C-alpha cells in the first residue's frame, strides 16, 4: 500500500519532465532570428556578416534553412523558409557554395525519420494522459477508500501523559480506596499472581451525572501511568450489523499490544442494555456488539493485563450477563458528596481563583446539599464570571450566592416587573413556605427567600436539611417536607382568600412523596408495611409489556384514600402553624415586598423584632 502511494506521488514529477523539455526547446528557439528570403539573400551579400554553418531540410514544397552567422556582436542563429522549385533550389545552392565553407553545409531529408522517435511520439502522450488520469482518480477516491477500510476500526482514543491524579479528585475517598488495588495491579501485577489473586477484570462505576466517574477513571490511569483508552458506548453502535463487534475486537487487539493498560467505556448503557425482545423488537447490531464485548471480557481468549472501567447512571438497564463475576465483577457507587466532600471539592476547584477574605467555603458547602461535583465546579465558575462582569479583583460571597441561585433556577429576570397584586401574591406564597420551615419541628432550615423570578418560578425558598442524609429519611421528615411544600398554598388561602396556580409544582412534589410513603415505604397507618408499587420497567428496554399491577381495585382505592389522608393532615398542620404565626407571616411579606430577598439572618431578625430595622424598634421602646 505504501509502495503504491510512493509510486503515485512521483507522477507529478514525471509530468513535469516533458514540460521542461518543451520550455527548453522554446528557450533555445528564442535565440534564433526568423528571416524572409529577401533578408536571407541580403545576409549572404553583406561583408560584415558571415554565415558559419547551415542545414537544409528538403520537402516537396519548401526548403527549411537553419544555421548561424557571425557579426560584430557575436554568433547568432537564423531560420528561413524558401519555396522548393528547381530554379530557387539551384540559385540557393550556388550562393551557399560561394559563401559557406564546404563542410558546413548539411542537407537533411524531411521524410527520413528515426523509428525510436516515432515510437516515443506515439507512446509519450498516452503515458501522460494515463498518468494524469491515475493521479486524479487516486486523489478523489483515496480518502474514501481509506475511510472504508477504517470504518470497522476501533474508535477508542489512546490518551497519554494524563496529568489528572487522585489529589484532583475530592469527595469520594472510599471510591479512591477501591481503585488503589487497580493501580497496584497495573504497576506490579506479579505480586497478585504470586499470591494467586485475580484482580477484577471490569469495574462498573454507577452514580448520578456529574459525580466524577470519568474524572476518577482518568485519575486511576494517571496514578498508574499506563496507556489509557477512552471510548463512548455510542461509538460502537452503527447502522450496519457487525461493525460494532468488529470495533470491539479491534479495541482489544490494540489494548493487548500495550498491556498492561486501561479501557474506559463511558455511558456503557448505550451498548450494554438488556437483550430481549421487549416492545418493538431487538437491535441486532447492538446485541451483536454486546455479545462480542462479553466474549472479549471473559471468553475463549484470556486478555491479561487489561482492566476495563465503565461508567453509567442507568445500571438498571444493563444486561445481567455483563454484571456477573468475571466481567464487571466489582461495582462502585459514586454518590453525591456530603458536606465534607463538597468542601473538599470546592477547595480543589478554588485553586486558581482569587477569593475575598470573607468567603467561607465551609458555609458554602453547607448551603449546597444535593450538589454534585460538576454543580460545585459550575458554581465557582459562575461566581468568577460574575466577578469579571462586575470589574472586581476578587470573588465575593455575594457572587457565590448569586452563582448558587443561577445554578438552581437560572439567571434572575430583573427586567420582569410584577404588578402590586402579583408581587403581594408571590411574597405571601413564599412567606408561607418560610413560616412553616421556621416553626415546624423537623423541617429544613430556611436559608434564603426571594421573590425575584428565575426561570419559570416567580420566587423560591432555599431550604437545607439540618444534617446531610444521603440514604435515609424518616416518616417525620417526609411529613415535614409535605407540610412545608403546602405552606405557600395555605398562606394564599388564609391571607388573600383565594388560591393561584403558583403551587402546581409544590402539589406535584407533595403527591409524589405521599404516594411513595404508601406504596414503597410502608408508612401508611391503615395499609401497613406492604409495598404495592412494583415498577414493570420501560417496555422498550426488554421489560415485560404485559405486566399488570399487583393489587386489586379495593387496595387501589385504599391507597388513594391514604394518600389523600396524609396530604390533608399535613395541610391542616400547615394551616395551624400559619394561623398561629400570622403576625410573623405578615412581617415577612412586608419585608419581601420591600427588599425582594431575605437571608436566614434577616428572617431571624424579623421573627425577633418584627422588622429588619431593630434599632428603630429599640428607640421607640425606650
DRENLUMDREN-435830 format. One line per 4 residues: number of its first residue (from 1); for each residue x, y, z of C-alpha. Coordinates in pm, 1 decimal, padded with zeros to 6 digits, always signed. Each point is the difference from the previous one (the first is absolute). Layout:
BEGIN
NUM> X Y Z; ... $
//
This chain:
BEGIN
1> +00000.0 +00000.0 +00000.0; +00279.8 +00241.1 +00089.3; +00192.8 -00094.9 -00316.0; -00305.3 +00084.0 -00212.3 $
5> -00034.2 +00333.2 +00174.1; +00370.6 +00076.0 -00063.0; -00036.2 -00089.9 -00367.9; -00307.2 +00218.9 -00037.0 $
9> +00179.0 +00287.0 +00168.4; +00268.5 -00003.0 -00275.4; -00255.1 +00053.5 -00278.9; +00002.5 +00382.0 +00027.7 $
13> +00379.7 +00001.2 -00046.3; -00026.9 -00223.2 -00307.6; -00256.9 +00237.5 -00144.6; +00236.6 +00291.8 +00053.4 $
17> +00276.7 -00159.2 -00209.6; -00156.7 +00049.8 -00349.2; -00105.6 +00348.9 +00105.8; +00358.2 +00084.9 +00087.1 $
21> +00120.3 -00143.2 -00332.1; -00255.5 +00209.2 -00185.4; +00097.3 +00314.6 +00186.7; +00368.4 -00069.2 -00068.0 $
25> -00064.2 -00035.3 -00370.5; -00204.2 +00318.7 -00004.1; +00280.4 +00179.5 +00182.3; +00252.2 -00127.1 -00250.6 $
29> -00219.5 +00107.9 -00288.7; -00025.0 +00341.8 +00158.8; +00365.6 +00069.8 -00103.5; -00071.6 -00070.1 -00368.0 $
33> -00101.0 +00284.4 -00236.3; -00269.6 -00081.8 -00258.2; +00095.1 +00157.3 -00335.9; -00184.1 +00048.9 -00324.6 $
37> +00160.3 -00117.9 -00322.1; +00094.4 +00358.1 -00096.1; +00166.1 +00060.0 +00339.3; +00182.8 -00331.6 -00040.1 $
41> +00136.5 +00106.3 -00342.2; +00105.4 +00333.1 +00148.1; +00174.6 -00189.0 +00281.5; +00192.7 -00204.8 -00254.4 $
45> +00121.0 +00311.3 -00186.9; +00112.3 +00204.2 +00302.8; +00370.8 -00002.6 +00076.5; -00034.2 +00079.5 +00373.6 $
49> -00212.4 -00312.0 +00054.6; +00134.0 -00346.0 -00066.0; -00204.5 -00323.1 -00001.5; +00183.1 -00267.7 +00198.6 $
53> -00224.2 -00300.3 -00061.6; -00338.6 -00085.7 -00144.4; -00224.5 -00303.2 -00024.0; -00267.9 -00053.4 -00263.7 $
57> -00308.5 -00212.5 +00057.2; -00143.3 -00088.7 -00341.2; -00371.5 -00070.0 -00048.2; -00220.8 -00001.1 -00307.9 $
61> -00114.3 +00360.8 +00035.4; +00250.0 +00191.7 +00212.6; +00357.1 -00001.8 +00118.3; +00056.0 +00079.0 +00370.1 $
65> +00338.2 +00156.6 +00067.9; +00147.4 +00020.4 +00345.8; +00346.3 +00124.0 +00087.8; +00223.5 +00253.3 +00169.5 $
69> +00183.3 +00312.0 -00107.1; +00246.7 +00235.7 +00166.0; +00014.1 +00377.2 +00011.7; +00161.2 +00257.9 +00221.9 $
73> -00236.3 -00098.0 +00285.0; +00091.6 -00366.6 -00010.6; -00161.0 -00322.6 -00123.0; -00376.2 -00007.9 -00068.3 $
77> -00246.9 -00252.9 -00133.0; -00246.6 +00035.3 -00284.3; -00277.9 -00189.9 -00173.6; -00150.3 +00056.3 -00342.3 $
81> -00245.2 -00180.2 -00226.6; +00050.0 -00006.8 -00377.9; -00240.3 -00137.4 -00266.0; +00129.1 -00330.6 -00139.0 $
85> +00016.1 +00065.4 -00373.3; +00268.2 -00107.4 -00240.4; +00112.5 +00354.8 -00069.5; +00007.7 +00111.1 +00364.5 $
89> +00167.5 -00324.3 +00100.0; +00281.9 +00052.3 -00251.7; +00045.9 +00366.2 +00087.6; +00002.5 -00075.6 +00372.7 $
93> +00260.1 -00274.5 -00028.1; +00221.1 +00217.6 -00220.8; -00006.5 +00288.4 +00249.0; +00058.5 -00227.6 +00301.7 $
97> +00298.4 -00168.8 -00165.1; +00156.4 +00340.1 -00064.7; -00052.2 +00143.4 +00352.0; +00012.1 -00296.2 +00237.6 $
101> +00286.4 -00232.7 +00054.1; -00032.5 -00330.2 -00171.8; -00033.6 -00217.0 +00306.3; -00254.3 +00221.4 +00176.2 $
105> -00292.8 -00065.4 -00235.4; -00227.7 -00286.2 +00111.2; -00298.8 -00131.7 -00192.7; -00273.0 -00188.3 +00195.9 $
109> -00273.5 -00214.4 -00152.4; -00331.2 +00112.6 +00153.4; -00157.0 -00341.4 -00058.2; +00274.3 -00200.7 +00160.9 $
113> -00102.1 -00060.7 +00367.2; +00138.3 -00181.8 +00300.5; -00215.5 -00302.5 +00103.3; +00075.0 +00058.7 +00368.9 $
117> -00116.3 +00359.4 -00021.1; -00317.2 -00105.7 -00180.3; -00075.7 -00255.7 +00272.5; +00059.4 +00255.8 +00272.5 $
121> -00224.9 +00249.7 -00174.9; -00283.1 -00254.8 +00011.2; +00062.8 -00142.2 +00347.4; +00090.6 +00309.4 +00203.8 $
125> -00341.5 +00173.9 -00038.5; -00174.1 -00323.2 +00098.7; +00221.3 -00030.9 +00308.5; -00064.9 +00361.0 +00096.8 $
129> -00378.1 -00032.3 -00037.4; -00003.8 -00327.4 +00193.7; +00215.3 +00143.0 +00277.4; -00219.2 +00306.4 +00036.9 $
133> -00310.6 -00219.0 +00019.0; +00151.1 -00230.0 +00263.1; +00118.2 +00294.6 +00205.7; -00335.4 +00176.4 +00017.0 $
137> -00198.5 -00321.6 +00053.3; +00226.4 -00097.6 +00290.3; -00037.0 +00348.2 +00151.2; -00380.0 -00011.9 -00018.7 $
141> -00054.6 -00355.8 +00117.6; +00298.9 -00041.1 +00233.2; -00161.9 +00163.3 +00299.8; -00326.0 -00191.1 -00051.2 $
145> +00181.4 -00332.7 -00028.9; +00198.5 +00074.7 +00315.6; -00321.4 +00075.1 +00186.5; -00152.9 -00321.3 -00129.7 $
149> +00289.6 -00201.1 +00139.1; -00006.7 +00190.7 +00329.7; -00378.4 -00021.1 +00046.5; +00024.6 -00312.2 +00214.2 $
153> +00306.6 +00119.6 +00192.2; -00019.4 +00078.9 +00369.8; -00105.2 +00351.1 +00094.6; +00181.8 -00022.8 +00333.2 $
157> +00238.4 +00291.6 +00053.8; +00335.5 -00071.5 +00157.8; +00075.0 +00274.9 +00248.4; +00350.0 +00040.7 +00130.6 $
161> +00164.9 +00219.8 +00260.6; -00316.9 +00031.1 +00208.2; +00053.8 +00270.3 +00258.6; -00311.9 -00072.9 +00209.8 $
165> +00094.7 -00151.9 +00335.8; -00187.4 -00102.0 +00313.0; +00073.3 +00341.1 +00152.4; -00221.2 +00147.6 -00272.7 $
169> -00293.6 -00220.7 +00099.4; -00178.7 +00086.5 +00324.7; -00316.0 -00107.9 +00176.9; +00037.6 -00372.4 -00072.3 $
173> +00263.8 -00133.2 +00238.0; -00153.0 -00348.8 +00026.3; -00018.3 -00032.1 -00376.1; +00367.0 +00094.3 -00029.9 $
177> +00089.1 -00270.0 +00252.9; -00171.9 -00259.2 -00219.9; +00199.1 +00121.6 -00298.0; +00334.3 -00027.0 +00182.2 $
181> +00002.3 -00375.5 -00066.2; -00038.4 +00058.1 -00372.5; +00291.4 +00242.4 +00001.7; +00216.5 -00245.8 +00192.9 $
185> -00088.7 -00278.8 -00244.2; +00079.4 +00210.2 -00306.4; +00335.7 +00102.1 +00148.2; +00110.9 -00344.6 +00121.6 $
189> -00232.7 -00283.6 -00106.8; +00254.9 -00262.0 +00110.3; -00087.8 +00059.1 +00368.0; -00356.6 -00109.9 -00059.7 $
193> +00105.5 -00294.3 -00217.3; +00235.1 -00119.6 +00273.6; -00283.1 +00003.2 +00253.2; -00239.0 -00170.5 -00240.4 $
197> -00234.4 +00300.0 +00000.1; -00195.1 +00108.6 -00303.5; -00065.7 +00368.8 -00033.4; -00350.0 +00094.1 -00119.8 $
201> -00008.4 +00013.6 -00377.5; -00270.8 +00260.0 -00007.1; -00105.0 +00276.4 +00236.7; -00337.8 +00163.4 -00046.0 $
205> -00036.5 +00348.5 +00144.7; -00359.2 +00093.9 +00067.6; -00133.3 +00332.3 +00115.8; -00196.1 +00312.6 -00088.6 $
209> +00130.3 +00225.0 -00277.7; +00280.8 +00234.7 +00097.0; +00132.6 -00197.3 +00297.8; +00344.7 -00047.9 -00156.7 $
213> -00004.4 -00350.8 -00146.0; +00200.8 +00093.5 -00309.3; +00236.4 +00216.1 +00203.0; +00063.5 -00287.2 +00243.2 $
217> +00080.1 -00238.5 -00287.4; +00250.5 +00247.4 -00143.6; +00156.9 +00044.1 +00343.2; +00051.8 -00378.0 +00023.3 $
221> +00177.5 +00001.5 -00337.3; +00201.7 +00303.5 +00105.0; +00111.9 -00162.9 +00325.7; +00080.8 -00332.8 -00166.0 $
225> +00176.6 +00172.7 -00293.3; -00126.0 -00253.4 -00254.0; -00155.9 +00039.9 -00345.0; -00359.7 +00120.1 +00032.5 $
229> -00255.3 -00077.4 -00272.4; -00322.9 +00197.4 +00021.8; -00312.9 -00057.7 -00205.8; -00371.5 +00064.2 +00025.1 $
233> -00250.9 -00281.3 -00017.1; -00169.8 +00178.8 -00289.0; +00320.6 -00028.4 -00208.8; -00055.4 -00374.1 -00038.5 $
237> -00350.9 +00013.1 -00142.5; -00047.9 +00064.8 -00371.5; -00284.3 -00063.2 -00241.6; +00194.4 -00286.5 -00162.2 $
241> -00017.0 -00333.7 +00180.2; +00340.4 -00134.7 +00102.5; +00188.3 +00331.2 +00003.9; -00028.1 +00041.2 +00377.3 $
245> +00124.2 -00353.9 +00065.7; +00294.3 +00061.6 -00232.5; +00085.3 +00317.3 +00188.8; -00007.6 -00186.8 +00330.1 $
249> +00242.1 -00263.4 -00136.1; +00228.7 +00269.0 -00138.7; -00005.6 +00190.9 +00330.7; +00111.2 -00302.6 +00198.7 $
253> +00258.1 -00084.8 -00265.9; +00155.1 +00345.8 +00041.4; -00018.9 -00025.2 +00379.2; +00186.5 -00332.9 +00002.8 $
257> +00297.0 +00162.5 -00173.1; +00033.3 +00261.0 +00277.0; -00097.5 -00213.5 +00302.0; -00011.3 +00066.2 +00287.1 $
261> -00247.2 +00274.0 -00083.4; -00346.0 +00135.2 +00076.9; -00310.5 +00023.0 -00215.5; -00263.0 +00249.7 +00111.1 $
265> -00348.0 -00034.5 -00152.3; -00218.8 +00298.6 +00080.1; -00379.8 -00034.4 -00009.4; +00020.6 -00376.4 -00043.5 $
269> -00379.5 -00025.9 +00016.2; -00002.6 +00109.6 -00367.7; +00140.3 -00340.1 -00098.8; -00055.5 -00214.7 +00309.4 $
273> -00378.5 +00015.8 +00027.6; -00194.4 -00311.1 +00078.7; -00041.4 -00242.2 -00285.2; -00349.2 -00115.7 -00078.0 $
277> -00294.4 +00084.1 -00215.6; -00195.2 +00254.5 +00199.9; -00235.6 +00227.8 -00187.0; +00119.1 +00069.0 -00351.9 $
281> +00247.5 -00287.9 -00025.4; +00373.4 -00009.9 +00061.3; +00291.9 +00176.5 -00159.1; +00218.8 -00253.2 -00179.7 $
285> +00298.5 +00232.0 -00029.8; -00003.2 +00099.2 +00368.8; -00054.0 -00358.2 +00116.7; +00283.2 -00134.2 -00216.9 $
289> +00226.0 +00271.8 +00136.1; -00096.6 -00093.3 +00355.9; +00059.7 -00369.2 -00072.9; +00348.8 +00075.2 -00131.0 $
293> +00074.3 +00214.3 +00306.4; -00106.8 -00285.9 +00227.4; +00224.6 -00243.2 -00188.5; +00301.5 +00230.7 +00011.9 $
297> -00038.8 +00067.8 +00372.5; -00027.4 -00365.6 +00100.1; +00003.2 -00224.2 -00302.0; +00229.7 -00238.8 -00180.2 $
301> +00300.9 +00231.2 +00010.9; +00145.9 +00121.5 +00325.9; +00058.0 +00375.0 -00024.1; +00260.7 +00034.7 +00271.5 $
305> +00112.0 +00339.0 +00114.8; -00310.2 +00179.8 -00130.3; -00221.2 +00168.3 +00259.3; -00335.8 +00131.1 -00119.9 $
309> -00173.6 +00282.3 +00184.0; -00348.2 +00099.9 -00108.0; -00232.5 +00275.1 +00116.5; -00376.9 +00034.3 -00011.1 $
313> -00285.9 +00164.4 +00185.1; -00246.1 -00265.2 -00118.7; +00113.7 -00331.7 +00152.9; -00358.5 -00128.0 +00000.0 $
317> +00000.0 -00043.2 -00379.8; +00328.7 -00194.2 -00027.8; -00001.6 -00362.6 -00107.6; +00047.9 -00244.5 +00293.3 $
321> +00272.2 -00186.0 -00190.8; +00205.7 +00318.1 +00001.6; -00009.4 +00022.0 +00379.6; +00092.4 -00352.5 +00093.9 $
325> +00336.2 -00085.5 +00164.1; +00276.8 -00022.8 -00256.7; -00124.6 +00300.0 -00191.5; -00112.9 +00306.9 +00190.1 $
329> +00046.4 -00178.8 +00330.0; +00048.6 +00313.4 +00211.6; -00255.7 +00276.6 +00018.7; +00091.4 +00333.1 +00158.4 $
333> -00270.4 +00252.3 +00077.2; +00120.0 +00357.0 -00038.3; -00269.3 +00187.0 +00190.7; -00062.2 +00366.9 +00061.2 $
337> +00252.2 +00146.9 +00246.5; -00085.4 +00087.0 +00359.7; +00087.3 +00329.9 +00163.3; +00366.4 -00091.4 +00057.1 $
341> +00026.7 -00133.7 -00352.6; -00152.8 +00315.7 -00144.8; +00251.2 +00211.6 +00192.1; +00288.4 -00210.9 -00135.0 $
345> -00134.5 +00031.8 -00355.2; -00032.5 +00376.8 +00038.0; +00359.8 +00018.6 +00122.2; +00119.9 -00189.7 -00307.9 $
349> -00182.7 +00228.7 -00243.7; +00097.2 +00313.3 +00196.1; +00375.2 -00047.1 -00058.8; +00027.8 +00244.3 -00289.3 $
353> -00260.1 +00251.8 +00118.3; +00035.9 +00315.6 +00209.8; -00248.1 +00029.8 +00287.9; -00078.9 +00284.9 +00233.1 $
357> +00097.4 -00049.9 +00368.2; -00364.8 -00041.6 +00105.6; -00058.7 -00304.0 -00223.2; -00064.8 -00310.5 +00210.0 $
361> +00009.3 -00323.7 -00200.0; -00128.8 -00193.6 +00301.4; -00314.8 +00214.9 +00007.8; -00031.0 -00034.4 -00375.2 $
365> +00015.5 -00379.0 +00031.3; -00275.2 +00008.7 +00264.1; -00224.4 +00197.4 -00234.5; +00033.6 -00237.9 -00295.4 $
369> -00147.3 -00337.4 +00106.2; -00071.8 -00230.0 -00292.0; +00254.2 +00173.0 -00225.4; +00228.9 -00225.1 -00202.3 $
373> +00365.4 +00070.7 -00067.1; -00088.9 +00141.2 -00342.0; -00259.9 +00228.6 +00159.3; +00252.9 +00132.1 +00251.4 $
377> +00258.3 +00063.8 -00270.2; -00266.5 +00185.6 -00196.0; -00089.2 +00211.7 +00305.4; +00359.1 +00119.0 +00039.4 $
381> +00031.8 +00061.4 -00372.8; -00323.0 +00201.4 -00008.0; +00121.3 +00201.6 +00299.7; +00327.4 +00075.2 -00178.4 $
385> -00189.7 +00112.2 -00310.5; -00222.1 +00225.7 +00210.8; +00308.5 +00152.1 +00166.2; +00152.0 +00075.8 -00341.8 $
389> -00331.3 +00145.7 -00115.6; +00002.5 +00231.2 +00302.5; +00363.8 +00105.2 -00060.8; +00107.2 -00143.1 +00336.6 $
393> +00343.7 -00121.5 +00097.5; -00134.0 -00273.8 +00228.8; -00294.5 -00236.6 +00021.3; -00230.2 +00106.2 +00283.3 $
397> -00262.6 -00190.4 +00196.2; -00263.4 +00201.2 -00184.0; +00127.4 -00144.1 -00328.6; -00013.8 -00352.5 +00144.3 $
401> -00358.4 +00051.4 +00126.1; -00109.7 +00116.5 -00342.8; +00186.6 -00290.6 -00163.5; -00190.2 -00250.1 +00217.6 $
405> -00329.7 +00161.1 -00097.7; +00094.1 -00003.5 -00367.8; +00095.9 -00368.1 +00018.6; -00327.7 -00095.9 +00166.7 $
409> -00247.6 +00222.7 -00183.7; +00179.5 +00180.7 -00278.5; +00084.1 +00370.1 -00030.3; -00222.9 +00251.8 +00174.7 $
413> -00256.3 +00166.0 -00225.1; +00042.2 +00349.0 +00142.3; -00172.1 +00160.6 -00296.8; -00323.9 -00184.7 +00074.9 $
417> -00212.8 +00230.0 +00214.1; -00279.8 -00122.5 +00225.7; -00322.1 +00186.6 +00044.3; -00077.4 +00089.3 +00361.5 $
421> -00255.9 -00282.5 +00018.5; +00240.7 -00258.3 -00145.5; +00283.4 +00114.2 +00224.1; -00212.6 -00039.5 +00313.6 $
425> -00121.2 -00341.3 -00119.1; +00353.2 -00129.8 -00061.5; +00127.9 +00150.0 +00326.4; -00287.4 -00162.5 +00193.4 $
429> +00062.7 -00336.6 -00163.1; +00373.6 +00001.3 +00072.6; -00053.3 +00134.5 +00351.9; -00236.1 -00292.7 +00066.5 $
433> +00277.7 -00246.9 -00084.8; +00241.2 +00193.3 +00220.2; -00231.2 +00013.6 +00304.9; -00065.3 -00375.7 -00007.6 $
437> +00372.8 -00062.3 -00038.0; +00079.3 +00230.2 +00293.7; -00254.1 -00133.6 +00249.2; -00056.5 -00365.9 -00093.6 $
441> +00214.1 -00246.6 +00193.1; +00202.9 -00220.9 -00231.8; -00034.2 +00233.6 -00299.5; +00296.9 +00108.2 -00210.5 $
445> +00185.0 +00319.7 +00089.1; -00107.3 +00303.6 -00201.5; +00317.5 +00154.6 -00141.8; -00145.9 +00249.1 -00243.1 $
449> -00335.4 +00130.3 -00126.4; -00035.4 +00205.2 -00317.1; -00277.7 +00121.4 -00226.3; +00236.6 +00081.3 -00288.1 $
453> -00117.5 -00218.7 -00291.4; +00241.6 -00257.9 -00136.0; -00081.4 -00229.8 -00287.3; -00367.9 -00095.6 +00019.6 $
457> -00019.7 +00065.1 +00377.1; -00127.4 +00328.2 +00139.0; +00212.8 -00049.1 +00314.1; +00141.5 -00275.1 +00216.0 $
461> +00116.5 -00109.2 +00342.8; +00347.5 -00141.5 +00051.7; -00043.7 -00256.7 +00277.4; +00273.2 -00236.5 +00115.5 $
465> -00020.2 -00296.9 +00239.4; +00152.2 +00029.0 +00345.0; +00223.2 -00299.0 -00079.9; +00092.4 -00165.0 -00327.6 $
469> -00199.9 -00317.2 -00055.1; +00096.8 -00174.5 -00319.0; -00186.7 -00326.9 +00046.6; -00273.4 +00013.5 +00267.7 $
473> -00293.7 +00225.0 +00079.9; -00234.0 -00052.9 +00294.0; -00377.3 +00018.5 -00016.9; +00009.6 +00320.0 +00205.7 $
477> +00240.3 +00161.0 -00246.2; -00214.4 -00097.2 -00300.0; -00314.8 +00137.7 +00165.8; +00190.3 +00321.5 +00079.4 $
481> +00097.5 +00027.9 -00368.1; -00362.8 -00035.7 -00106.3; -00111.6 +00256.2 +00257.0; +00267.5 +00246.7 -00109.4 $
485> -00095.7 -00040.4 -00366.1; -00365.5 +00070.9 +00083.7; +00087.4 +00313.9 +00198.8; -00015.0 +00226.0 -00305.4 $
489> -00345.1 -00121.6 -00104.7; -00134.1 +00035.2 +00356.2; +00140.9 +00354.4 +00034.4; -00173.6 +00108.1 -00320.6 $
493> -00331.2 -00135.0 +00126.7; +00025.7 +00156.9 +00348.0; +00144.6 +00341.0 -00092.9; -00151.4 +00066.1 -00341.6 $
497> -00312.8 -00212.9 +00019.9; +00076.1 -00158.0 -00337.5; +00245.0 -00247.4 -00150.0; +00216.6 +00018.2 -00314.3 $
501> +00184.8 -00229.6 -00238.6; +00330.0 +00078.3 +00171.9; -00023.6 -00317.1 +00211.0; -00020.3 -00242.4 -00295.8 $
505> +00360.7 -00116.3 +00033.6; -00037.9 -00023.4 +00379.6; -00308.3 -00221.2 -00036.7; +00182.9 -00224.5 -00246.9 $
509> +00280.0 -00058.1 +00251.8; -00250.9 -00048.4 +00285.2; -00190.8 -00268.6 -00190.2; +00320.7 -00181.6 -00097.0 $
513> +00127.4 -00008.7 +00360.9; -00337.4 -00112.6 +00141.3; -00034.9 -00278.4 -00258.3; +00352.3 -00122.4 +00070.1 $
517> -00075.0 -00008.0 +00373.5; -00302.5 -00223.4 -00059.2; +00109.5 -00215.5 -00296.5; +00374.4 -00042.0 +00052.5 $
521> +00098.1 +00081.9 +00357.6; -00289.1 -00164.5 +00187.0; -00060.7 +00313.4 +00212.2; -00379.4 -00020.5 -00013.9 $
525> -00191.0 -00048.6 +00326.0; -00290.2 -00182.9 -00166.5; +00170.0 -00202.7 -00276.1; +00308.8 -00093.2 +00199.9 $
529> +00353.7 -00107.2 -00096.7; -00081.3 -00133.0 -00346.7; +00157.0 +00117.0 -00326.2; -00249.6 +00023.9 -00282.2 $
533> +00190.3 +00207.5 -00249.4; +00180.0 -00249.1 -00229.5; +00176.2 +00170.2 -00287.1; -00047.2 -00204.9 -00314.9 $
537> +00270.9 +00195.6 -00174.0; +00009.7 +00155.5 -00341.1; -00145.8 -00228.4 -00265.0; +00260.9 +00123.1 -00248.3 $
541> +00283.4 -00134.5 +00220.6; -00091.7 -00367.0 -00021.0; -00250.1 +00012.0 +00286.3; -00326.6 -00194.3 +00006.9 $
545> -00263.5 +00193.2 -00189.3; -00286.5 -00203.3 +00149.6; +00083.7 +00069.1 +00368.4; -00299.4 +00110.3 +00206.0 $
549> -00040.4 +00167.3 +00336.6; +00047.5 -00240.7 +00289.6; -00297.9 +00114.0 +00206.2; -00375.3 +00001.3 -00031.3 $
553> -00231.8 +00292.1 -00061.8; -00095.1 -00004.1 +00367.2; +00363.4 +00048.5 +00101.6; +00037.2 +00272.1 -00262.6 $
557> -00296.5 +00181.7 +00155.4; +00158.4 -00034.1 +00345.2; +00330.2 +00137.4 -00133.5; -00178.3 +00303.8 -00144.5 $
561> -00179.7 +00056.0 +00327.0; +00321.3 -00024.7 +00202.7; +00189.2 +00237.2 -00232.6; -00284.1 +00249.6 +00033.8 $
565> -00002.4 -00040.2 +00378.9; +00375.1 +00067.7 +00027.7; -00020.3 +00310.5 -00219.9; -00308.7 +00133.6 +00182.8 $
569> +00154.5 -00050.2 +00343.2; +00314.1 +00186.2 -00107.8; -00216.0 +00274.2 -00150.7; -00182.2 +00041.0 +00331.7 $
573> +00331.7 +00014.9 +00185.5; +00131.6 +00268.4 -00237.8; -00322.3 +00196.0 +00051.9; +00038.1 -00020.9 +00377.6 $
577> +00363.9 +00118.5 -00009.9; -00072.3 +00294.0 -00230.1; -00309.0 +00100.4 +00196.2; +00197.7 -00004.3 +00324.8 $
581> +00285.7 +00205.3 -00149.9; -00208.6 +00227.5 -00221.9; +00174.1 +00309.1 +00135.6; +00341.9 -00139.6 -00094.2 $
585> -00137.5 -00088.1 -00343.5; -00120.8 +00357.2 -00058.2; +00335.8 +00140.5 +00111.6; +00188.8 -00227.0 -00241.7 $
589> -00238.4 +00093.3 -00283.7; +00061.6 +00372.5 +00057.3; +00377.2 -00053.6 +00011.5; -00007.2 -00206.1 -00321.4 $
593> -00203.6 +00263.2 -00184.2; +00247.7 +00264.2 +00108.3; +00331.1 -00190.0 -00036.4; -00091.8 -00292.1 -00234.8 $
597> +00264.3 -00228.3 +00158.1; +00043.8 -00106.1 +00363.2; +00277.7 -00212.8 +00146.2; -00014.9 -00225.1 +00306.0 $
601> +00139.7 +00281.2 +00214.5; -00265.7 +00238.3 -00131.5; -00275.6 -00248.8 +00085.5; +00136.2 -00048.4 +00352.5 $
605> +00000.0 +00378.1 +00047.6; -00359.1 +00029.5 -00122.3; -00118.3 -00280.0 +00229.0; +00170.8 +00159.9 +00298.9 $
609> -00074.4 +00368.9 -00058.6; -00280.4 -00002.4 -00259.1; +00206.1 +00204.5 -00247.0; +00335.1 +00010.8 -00177.5 $
613> +00091.8 +00322.4 +00186.8; +00005.7 -00094.2 +00369.4; +00177.1 +00321.6 +00104.1; -00315.0 +00201.4 -00066.5 $
617> -00205.2 -00242.1 +00204.3; +00242.7 +00031.5 +00293.2; -00013.7 +00383.4 -00016.5; -00379.6 -00000.8 +00007.7 $
621> +00004.2 -00244.0 +00290.8; +00222.7 +00234.6 +00199.1 $
//
